[in-house]
Amino acid sequence: MNEVPFRPISDKALFPILAAGHDLPCAHLMGCDCLSFLAPANPAAARSATSQEGVQWHLYGDARWRESAVWVEFVGYFGPVGILTLLAEIPVNESDPFEWAASNLPIQHLFPSERSEMAIQQRAEMLRRESASSERVPGPIDPTPRFVQSYCVYRDPADVRLVAWYSDLLNAAGIPIPKYRTANVPPEEVNFCRFGLHGLFCLNRASREGLTFIANSQFTTYEPAYLSPNQVPPYWVSFHPSRVLRTRPALRALPTPTLRDGTMCLADFENVTNTRRIELNTHMLAFERTTRPQVDINVDGNSSVGAFLHRANGGAIYLLPDPLVNEFHQTDCDEIRMSDLRLPFPIIFLKFTPPEPLSLADGAFVDGCYIAKQEDEYLITLTSCWQGVDYMRSLSVACIDPTFSLHLPAPEFDLKQPGKDIDISLSAAVERGIEAFMAENAPPAEDLSRTIERPDGTAVYAQDVRAKSRQRRMKIFLSQEPVFRT
């Protein structure tokens, strides 16, 4: 039950850079296919391998790893090093390997500037110029390019950043041909990168000689872990706030913010949402690119912020027994006035089981709701729980519980507006909340889509997705509105 679902994103000993929880290198790794994550199982043996004397690049031997996309982390003289290695094979029947290599540089899908026609043309001309040059450059006996390999070098877990990238042409044996090496590296990072690549090549050679690596591959299917019939989930799984924070360790680790009338200041709110965004992307990295679904950020944001704010306000949970829920089910709420509602805390969570099962999605049954007082309105959020999901081991992006939220007006008496209608019933408040949602998600008046030219000369089409987003939200809303009313 305590098995880590995807080790690299939480193992700070073997994967300190990846587990640091920064935007980089995650943003680049997200664009790779069939990515493997490697770290030496024995750090002492790895240090022994990387401490060997450096040699010319082609003397390290075969530079190819067993996979075409590999993230390797190790700790060396300059501290933690993370290197993303990408390999592409030049077709056997390719008449101009230099043109192909320039046009299919593996890092092009990571950096838009490397995809521009000017960049491709400059690379091709440089490679041809080096091929025709009479200058004697040490290299392998076979100088015929057969592979293109790129390296992105990252450093420092305290402030993860990309410091340089390199690209090599390899011969059929996988040996780098030094005369064709290209790089984009700041002068102050040359020594760090030299050691990083030296360590990478030494570890590759050591792996062929028996050095053991911790190897992790991305998941090929996108799904949560399901409990077997003989497993009983822990009691806290019954409570939405607990299971949300359990699957979001970065969010759970944030300190309690300063609250004002139960709400966070803007800086704390942005910190929570930014932390969750990075964590969500990191968890998404555990799955292969082609299997990742479109996660509803609004639903995830509501769940994450709701659970976090609930805990910050004391974490009050009220468990309603089934007989009481049945009584409520038989009660007409038309006579309940919004002005009569009082909460013991700014936000509470009610745990209950509806007498007749209600679902917000296939297999996700309603199990409670948050009630939060926000100035002159109440935010009501229905929660649901996936059946059979193991919330102890699943990554957050694979088990996002569907929710349904609605803002209900709760105007308070104002001496400056004594005639203001504050005696609104709960039913009327629900109708007004629905009307407000429909108005906010009406189709936009104009389409703001346009083509933008980047500084490097490449063009990108920026689509106005408001219409599609609102249409999707409206569809979900209409499908869940009956459940909310019930």
Secondary structure, 3 states (H helix, E strand, C coil): CCCCCCHHHCCCCCCCCHHHCCHHHHHHHCCCCCCEEEEECCHHHHHHHHCCCCCCHHHHCCCCCCCCEEEEEEEECCEEEEEEEEEEECCCCCCCHHHHHHHCCHHHHCCHHHHCHHHHHHHHHHHHHHHHCCCCCCCCCCCCCCEEEEEEEEECCCCCEEEEEEEEEECCCCCECHHHCEEECCHHHHHHHHHHHHHHHHHHHHHHCCCCEEEEECECCCCCCECCCCCCCCHHHHCHHHHHHHCCHHHHCCCCCCEECCEECHHHHHHHHHHHHHHHHHHHCCECHHHCCCCCHHHHHHHHHHHHHHHHCCCCEEECCHHHHHHHHCCCHHHCEHHHCCCCCCEEEEECCCCCCCEEECCEEEEEEEEEEECCEEEEEEEEEECCECCCCCCHHHCCCCEEEEEEECCCCECCECCCCCCCEHHHHHHHHHHHHHHHCCCCCCCCCEEEECCCCCEEEECCCHHHHHHHHHHHHHHHHHHHHC
